[in-house]
Amino acid sequence: MEVIKLREEYIKLGQALKAAGLVENGVDAKYVITDGLVKVNGEVEVQRGKKLYAGDIVEFEGEKIKIE
């Protein structure tokens, strides 16, 4: 499980996917999110700008990201 340490209060979902290396760029992040392929805390999330806080878990293509 990839861990992303927050530098601020939150990170946006698209940025988290890029930071973890699961997508190449913001355009790819937009498409995988709007296509319903990403889950946040077990539920499908379609907002690229969804704010993630410490403790949130993101899932995409069998990979998990934990926000700390």
C-alpha positions in Angstrom: 0.0 0.0 0.0 1.4 3.4 -1.1 1.4 6.1 1.6 1.1 9.8 0.8 2.0 12.1 3.6 0.1 15.3 3.6 2.0 18.6 3.5 -1.2 20.6 3.9 -4.6 19.9 5.4 -5.7 17.8 2.4 -4.8 16.6 -1.1 -7.2 16.4 -4.0 -8.0 13.0 -5.5 -6.5 13.7 -8.9 -3.2 14.9 -7.3 -3.1 11.8 -5.0 -3.3 9.5 -8.0 -0.5 11.4 -9.8 1.7 11.5 -6.6 1.3 7.7 -6.2 2.3 7.1 -9.8 -1.0 5.4 -10.7 -1.7 7.8 -13.5 0.6 9.8 -15.8 -1.0 13.2 -15.7 -4.1 15.2 -14.7 -6.0 14.3 -17.9 -5.6 10.5 -17.2 -6.7 11.1 -13.6 -9.8 13.0 -14.8 -10.8 10.1 -17.0 -10.3 7.3 -14.6 -12.2 9.2 -11.9 -15.1 10.3 -14.0 -15.4 6.8 -15.5 -16.0 5.5 -11.9 -12.9 3.5 -11.6 -11.6 5.0 -8.4 -12.9 4.3 -4.9 -12.4 6.5 -1.8 -13.1 4.7 1.5 -14.8 1.9 -0.3 -17.2 4.0 -2.4 -16.9 5.1 -6.0 -15.9 8.7 -6.3 -16.4 10.7 -9.5 -15.2 14.1 -8.3 -11.5 14.8 -9.3 -11.4 17.6 -6.8 -12.5 15.5 -3.9 -10.5 16.5 -0.8 -8.7 13.7 0.9 -7.7 13.9 4.5 -5.5 11.8 6.8 -7.0 8.3 7.2 -8.6 8.2 3.7 -8.0 5.2 1.6 -8.0 5.4 -2.3 -8.4 2.3 -4.5 -7.6 2.1 -8.2 -6.8 -1.0 -10.3 -6.1 -3.2 -7.3 -3.7 -0.6 -5.8 -4.4 1.2 -2.5 -3.2 4.6 -1.4 -3.4 5.6 2.3 -3.4 9.3 3.1 -1.5 10.3 6.2 
